[in-house]
Amino acid sequence: MALLAKETLCTTHLVEETGARQTNLSNHLRVLREAGVVETEPCGRFTYYRLRPDVIARLAGQFSDLAESARNAADNKRACP
């Protein structure tokens, strides 16, 4: 995702940069798109992807809260029935 933070890229660019297979990359991008993390822009026969900074910022806050909860709960262990 760091690549998408710097510029808007199509799957061809992402395949070249990451070495991932196109089908695998497309599946991951679909999940990110459905989650609202990336948005798309059609351009001819290509689709360009870019991160949604507002969503990334909100997720960062939620991950920070989650990390704090995990730190506080490190010694909490629920008993098995």
C-alpha positions as CSV (number, residue, x, y, z in Angstrom):
1,M,0.0,0.0,0.0
2,A,3.0,2.3,0.4
3,L,3.2,2.5,-3.4
4,L,-0.3,3.8,-3.6
5,A,0.5,6.4,-1.0
6,K,2.9,8.1,-3.4
7,E,0.9,8.0,-6.7
8,T,-2.1,6.6,-8.4
9,L,-1.2,3.3,-10.1
10,C,-2.9,0.7,-12.3
11,T,-2.6,-3.0,-11.8
12,T,0.2,-3.2,-14.4
13,H,2.3,-0.8,-12.4
14,L,1.6,-2.7,-9.2
15,V,2.5,-6.1,-10.8
16,E,5.8,-4.6,-12.0
17,E,6.6,-3.0,-8.6
18,T,5.7,-6.0,-6.4
19,G,6.3,-9.0,-8.5
20,A,2.8,-10.3,-7.5
21,R,0.7,-12.2,-9.9
22,Q,-2.0,-10.1,-11.6
23,T,-4.9,-12.3,-10.4
24,N,-3.6,-12.3,-6.8
25,L,-3.1,-8.5,-6.9
26,S,-6.6,-8.0,-8.4
27,N,-8.2,-10.1,-5.7
28,H,-6.5,-8.0,-3.0
29,L,-7.4,-4.7,-4.7
30,R,-11.0,-5.9,-4.9
31,V,-11.1,-6.5,-1.1
32,L,-9.5,-3.1,-0.5
33,R,-12.0,-1.5,-2.8
34,E,-15.0,-3.2,-1.1
35,A,-13.6,-2.1,2.3
36,G,-13.4,1.5,1.0
37,V,-9.7,1.7,1.5
38,V,-8.9,2.4,-2.2
39,E,-10.9,4.1,-4.9
40,T,-10.7,3.5,-8.6
41,E,-10.5,5.7,-11.7
42,P,-11.1,4.1,-15.1
43,C,-8.7,5.3,-17.8
44,G,-9.2,3.5,-21.1
45,R,-8.7,-0.2,-20.6
46,F,-6.9,0.4,-17.3
47,T,-8.2,1.0,-13.8
48,Y,-6.1,3.2,-11.6
49,Y,-6.1,2.8,-7.8
50,R,-5.4,5.4,-5.1
51,L,-5.6,5.2,-1.3
52,R,-8.4,7.1,0.5
53,P,-6.4,9.1,3.1
54,D,-9.4,9.8,5.2
55,V,-10.1,6.1,5.6
56,I,-6.4,5.3,6.3
57,A,-6.3,8.0,9.0
58,R,-9.5,6.6,10.6
59,L,-8.1,3.0,10.5
60,A,-4.8,4.3,12.1
61,G,-6.8,5.6,15.0
62,Q,-8.7,2.4,15.4
63,F,-5.5,0.3,15.3
64,S,-4.0,2.5,17.9
65,D,-7.0,2.0,20.2
66,L,-6.8,-1.8,19.5
67,A,-3.1,-1.9,20.4
68,E,-3.8,-0.1,23.6
69,S,-6.6,-2.5,24.5
70,A,-4.3,-5.5,23.7
71,R,-1.6,-4.0,26.0
72,N,-4.0,-3.6,28.8
73,A,-5.5,-7.1,28.4
74,A,-2.2,-9.0,28.0
75,D,-2.7,-10.8,31.4
76,N,-6.4,-11.3,31.1
77,K,-7.2,-14.9,30.4
78,R,-10.8,-16.3,30.1
79,A,-11.2,-19.6,31.8
80,C,-12.2,-22.6,29.7
81,P,-15.6,-24.1,30.5
